Amino acid sequence: MDGFSRMIVELLTEVGIEEKNIFQRVSVELPGFYRPTKEWDIVIVVDGALIAAIELKSPIGPSFGNNFNNRTEEALGTALDIWTAYREGAFCTSPAPWLGYLLLLEDCPESRRPVGVREPHFPVFPEFHDASYAQRYELFCRKLVRERQYNSACFITASHDSSNLPQNYQEPAEDLSAAQFLSQLLNHAGGVIHTKK
């Protein structure tokens, strides 16, 4: 994910966000409501205002089932936690932050294979029938945005031995592409900088 992180930082600086306001690996803790803090992968704070927070995830095999359940629970919990903290004033006078979720899934036969579901009491939603883990992740990312848990999500796949990322990847869904994700982030960040000037 380092290549994607570098690209995001470079593009943010091009729209006027100073690098000193972009945090990665250090100073990435943000307050939560249900827990004291949560570490994000990229945090943007300008003049004491939280502009954006981005999660970067890269699940790989062989435990796609466990990974999928863990990622969904984590992402939903994180969104609920930060939006509740925002509502309760944890970020002072910050405008609503932009939340992004970027997921890079290993492209392999196991992630593309249809997966069955158990329905001992009630039927699952039809879109999950015979959906591969790749399809499940795509649905998940799309639903995160449609349910307004995150402002934007990006879903990309790449084989495990891709040594020249971020160039060697696939985008299975146009509405979850890197271009739309970055465009929304940069429009938000650039708009905030323009307003502050």
Secondary structure, 3 states (H helix, E strand, C coil): CHHHHHHHHHHHHHCCCCHHHEECCCCCEEECCCCCEEECCEEEEECCEEEEEEEEECCCCCCHHHHHHHHHHHHHHHHHHHHHHHHCCCCCCCCCCEEEEEEEEECCHHHHCECCCCCCCCCCCHHHCCCEHHHHHHHHHHHHHHCCCCCEEEEEEECCCCCCCCCCCECCCHHHCHHHHHHHHHHHHHHHHHHHC
